[in-house]
Amino acid sequence: MHPGGASVFFDEEIPGQDVTEAFYALHRHEVLQRPQYQRLQIGTIKDEESVIFGRVNVPTLQKRFQKAVREFVDEHIYPDAQAREDDGKRPSLDLVDKMTALNLHAMRMGPGKHLKGRILMNGIVTPEEFDYFHELIITQEIGRIGARGYGDGLNSGSIIGLPPVLNFARPELRKRVADEVLSGKKFISLAISEAFAGSDVRGLKTTATKTPDERFWIINGTKKWITNGVFSDYFTVGCKTEDGLTVILVERGEGVETKPIKTSYSPTAGTAYITFENVKVPVENTLGPEGGGIFVILSNFNHERWVMCCSSARSQRVIIEECLKWTNQRKAFGKPLNSQAVIRSKLAAMIARAESVQSWLENLTYQMNNMSYKEQAQKLAGPLGLLKMYSTRCAQDTARDAVQIFGGRGITKSGMGRFIEHNYRTVTFDSLLGGAEDVLGDLGVRQAISKMPKNARL
Ligand SMILES: Cc1cc2nc3c(=O)[nH]c(=O)nc-3n(C[C@H](O)[C@H](O)[C@H](O)COP(=O)(O)OP(=O)(O)OC[C@H]3O[C@@H](n4cnc5c(N)ncnc54)[C@H](O)[C@@H]3O)c2cc1C
C-alpha cells in the first residue's frame, strides 16, 4: 500500500499516465532507490554516467582521487550516516575498518610523515603527492552526507586530538598512539574546553601537578563538550601547570569518567563531559614543552578550523543543490518556484556566498601547501579565523534562505526537506566549535593589526 494512503491511486491524473512530475513534486529521488522499489526499475538509460561538478582546472590526479573518495562515501559512509543519525549510536566499527584499509584516517590528518610507507586510496596518490587539496577533497566529500552530528562522530576527535601527538609527542609514544588511532583500533579526543573556559583557553582550571619524584602528573578537573569523548581511549588534555599551560596525553583508566551531553545534533557524535580525578599519568606523556601548551593548542586550532571551513563550504553547496532541484520541481501558482524573481534572488545570494567561501578556502589551502606547520601557525591563524567566521555566517544566511524556499518542508524532519531541516538545526555548530565566530573575527583583525608597521598613518 502507498504510505500516503490509497487515494493517490484514484486521482484521475495518476493511474496509467506519466507521473514523473507528480512523483517528484512530493518525493525525493532516493525513494525510488529503496530496496523494496528496486523491482520497479525496468532498465537504465544507455551511456548515462554521473558527473562531478565543482572546482575547475582540477589536476587529473585529484579528479581520480575525488571520484574514488566519492564512490566510497556514497557506498559506505552515507548509509551508515543515515542509520546512525536515526539510532544515535556511534559510527559503525565495520566502517572504521573499511576506512583503515584505504588509510583514510591517516589522510584526514593532512600531509606529513605519518603517511610514509602507506598505500593511500588503493595507491591512487602517493604519500609524497598527497597534499592539503587531497585532504580538502576527503573532507568535502564526507560533507556531502548531510549528517552534521555523524560527521563529528566519524573520528573528528582524532582529527583534532591526534595532531598534537604527531607533532609534539616523544617518538615511542607518538608511534604507539598513532599506530593505534590511524588503524582505527583506538580513538582519541581533544579535551581543552571546560564549563569555566571555552573561548578563553587561558582560563581553564584543570590542574596537573607533579608527584614528589617528578615521574608522574596528577590530573584533576573537568572538560565539557568533548567530541567522541564518550568512546575515546585517549584524551589530549589542556592543563594548568606550575609555569603556565601544558598539554598532556591521558589514557582512559582509573579516575577518568565520561558522560554523554545532549546537544542539538545527534548523540552519534559522542559529545562528552569528562571528569579527571587524581589521574596518574607518566611525565613522558607531556606533549610539547612544559608550560608551552598554549602554542601546542593554538597551532592545533589552525588545522581544525581549516577542516571545519572545508565542511562548512561543502554543506552550503549541498543546500544550494537541494534548493536548485526543489525550485525546479516544486510548482506554486501554476509555475515552478524558480520562475519567481524573489526565489532566484535568494539563490543568487546563496551561490555567491558559497563560491566566495570556496575560493578563499582554496587560496588558503594553496598557501598551506607551501608553508611548514610552524609557518602556518605563525602566518595563517588570522586568515583562517576570518575565513571560518565568514564561512559560518554565510552558512547561517543560506540555511535560513533555504528554509524559506522549502516552506513547511524546510522544518520537517523527514521527506523532501529533511537535509534543509537538519542543516538549519545544526548550522550553528560550525559557528561555535573550534572557536566562536566573533572571537575568530577578532583574532583575524588583531593579527592584521599586529603586523602593521607601528607608525602607519594616513
Ligand atoms: C558539540 C560541541 C562539541 C565540542 N567539541 C569540543 C572538543 O572536542 N574539544 C574541546 O576542547 N572543545 C569542544 N567544544 C567546545 C567549543 O570549542 C566551545 O564551545 C567554544 O570554544 C566556545 O566556548 P564557550 O561555549 O565556552 O563560549 P564562551 O567562551 O563562553 O563564549 C560565549 C559567547 O561569547 C562570545 N565571546 C566570548 N569571548 C568573546 C570576545 N572576546 N569577543 C567577542 N565575543 C566573545 C563568543 O562568540 C560566544 O558566542 C565543543 C562544543 C560543542 C558545543
The ligand as an SDF file (V2000), in Angstrom:
LIG
                    3D

 53 58  0  0  0  0  0  0  0  0999 V2000
   29.0060   19.9690   20.2480 C   0  0  0  0  0  0  0  0  0  0  0  0
   30.2720   20.5720   20.7330 C   0  0  0  0  0  0  0  0  0  0  0  0
   31.4700   19.8940   20.5380 C   0  0  0  0  0  0  0  0  0  0  0  0
   32.6640   20.4290   21.0170 C   0  0  0  0  0  0  0  0  0  0  0  0
   33.8180   19.6940   20.9040 N   0  0  0  0  0  0  0  0  0  0  0  0
   34.9270   20.1010   21.5780 C   0  0  0  0  0  0  0  0  0  0  0  0
   36.0940   19.2560   21.6450 C   0  0  0  0  0  0  0  0  0  0  0  0
   36.1420   18.1690   21.0660 O   0  0  0  0  0  0  0  0  0  0  0  0
   37.1520   19.6890   22.3780 N   0  0  0  0  0  0  0  0  0  0  0  0
   37.1600   20.8840   23.0320 C   0  0  0  0  0  0  0  0  0  0  0  0
   38.1480   21.1950   23.6790 O   0  0  0  0  0  0  0  0  0  0  0  0
   36.0690   21.7100   22.9710 N   0  0  0  0  0  0  0  0  0  0  0  0
   34.9570   21.3450   22.2790 C   0  0  0  0  0  0  0  0  0  0  0  0
   33.8460   22.1590   22.2390 N   0  0  0  0  0  0  0  0  0  0  0  0
   33.8720   23.4560   22.9040 C   0  0  0  0  0  0  0  0  0  0  0  0
   33.8920   24.6260   21.9360 C   0  0  0  0  0  0  0  0  0  0  0  0
   35.1670   24.7550   21.3690 O   0  0  0  0  0  0  0  0  0  0  0  0
   33.4570   25.8710   22.7310 C   0  0  0  0  0  0  0  0  0  0  0  0
   32.0730   25.7400   22.9460 O   0  0  0  0  0  0  0  0  0  0  0  0
   33.7810   27.1410   22.0170 C   0  0  0  0  0  0  0  0  0  0  0  0
   35.1580   27.3520   22.0230 O   0  0  0  0  0  0  0  0  0  0  0  0
   33.1040   28.3530   22.6740 C   0  0  0  0  0  0  0  0  0  0  0  0
   33.3070   28.3650   24.0490 O   0  0  0  0  0  0  0  0  0  0  0  0
   32.0730   28.5350   25.0560 P   0  0  0  0  0  0  0  0  0  0  0  0
   30.9710   27.6760   24.5930 O   0  0  0  0  0  0  0  0  0  0  0  0
   32.5580   28.3550   26.4360 O   0  0  0  0  0  0  0  0  0  0  0  0
   31.5880   30.0240   24.8570 O   0  0  0  0  0  0  0  0  0  0  0  0
   32.1400   31.3170   25.6280 P   0  0  0  0  0  0  0  0  0  0  0  0
   33.6090   31.3650   25.5400 O   0  0  0  0  0  0  0  0  0  0  0  0
   31.5040   31.3920   26.9660 O   0  0  0  0  0  0  0  0  0  0  0  0
   31.5350   32.4360   24.7110 O   0  0  0  0  0  0  0  0  0  0  0  0
   30.1240   32.6720   24.6560 C   0  0  0  0  0  0  0  0  0  0  0  0
   29.8570   33.6450   23.5410 C   0  0  0  0  0  0  0  0  0  0  0  0
   30.5300   34.8710   23.8200 O   0  0  0  0  0  0  0  0  0  0  0  0
   31.2910   35.2750   22.7080 C   0  0  0  0  0  0  0  0  0  0  0  0
   32.5960   35.7790   23.1380 N   0  0  0  0  0  0  0  0  0  0  0  0
   33.4240   35.2310   24.0640 C   0  0  0  0  0  0  0  0  0  0  0  0
   34.5480   35.9530   24.1540 N   0  0  0  0  0  0  0  0  0  0  0  0
   34.4280   36.9780   23.2670 C   0  0  0  0  0  0  0  0  0  0  0  0
   35.2810   38.0450   22.8570 C   0  0  0  0  0  0  0  0  0  0  0  0
   36.4940   38.2010   23.3830 N   0  0  0  0  0  0  0  0  0  0  0  0
   34.8370   38.8840   21.9080 N   0  0  0  0  0  0  0  0  0  0  0  0
   33.6220   38.7380   21.3610 C   0  0  0  0  0  0  0  0  0  0  0  0
   32.7770   37.7330   21.6880 N   0  0  0  0  0  0  0  0  0  0  0  0
   33.1740   36.8640   22.6190 C   0  0  0  0  0  0  0  0  0  0  0  0
   31.5110   34.0420   21.8380 C   0  0  0  0  0  0  0  0  0  0  0  0
   31.4430   34.3980   20.4810 O   0  0  0  0  0  0  0  0  0  0  0  0
   30.3680   33.1380   22.1970 C   0  0  0  0  0  0  0  0  0  0  0  0
   29.3700   33.3000   21.2340 O   0  0  0  0  0  0  0  0  0  0  0  0
   32.6550   21.6810   21.6930 C   0  0  0  0  0  0  0  0  0  0  0  0
   31.4600   22.3860   21.8430 C   0  0  0  0  0  0  0  0  0  0  0  0
   30.2780   21.8450   21.3850 C   0  0  0  0  0  0  0  0  0  0  0  0
   29.0110   22.6170   21.6070 C   0  0  0  0  0  0  0  0  0  0  0  0
  1  2  1  0
  2  3  1  0
  2 52  2  0
  3  4  2  0
  4  5  1  0
  4 50  1  0
  5  6  2  0
  6  7  1  0
  6 13  1  0
  7  8  2  0
  7  9  1  0
  9 10  1  0
 10 11  2  0
 10 12  1  0
 12 13  2  0
 13 14  1  0
 14 15  1  0
 14 50  1  0
 15 16  1  0
 16 17  1  0
 16 18  1  0
 18 19  1  0
 18 20  1  0
 20 21  1  0
 20 22  1  0
 22 23  1  0
 23 24  1  0
 24 25  2  0
 24 26  1  0
 24 27  1  0
 27 28  1  0
 28 29  2  0
 28 30  1  0
 28 31  1  0
 31 32  1  0
 32 33  1  0
 33 34  1  0
 33 48  1  0
 34 35  1  0
 35 36  1  0
 35 46  1  0
 36 37  1  0
 36 45  1  0
 37 38  2  0
 38 39  1  0
 39 40  1  0
 39 45  2  0
 40 41  1  0
 40 42  2  0
 42 43  1  0
 43 44  2  0
 44 45  1  0
 46 47  1  0
 46 48  1  0
 48 49  1  0
 50 51  2  0
 51 52  1  0
 52 53  1  0
M  END
$$$$
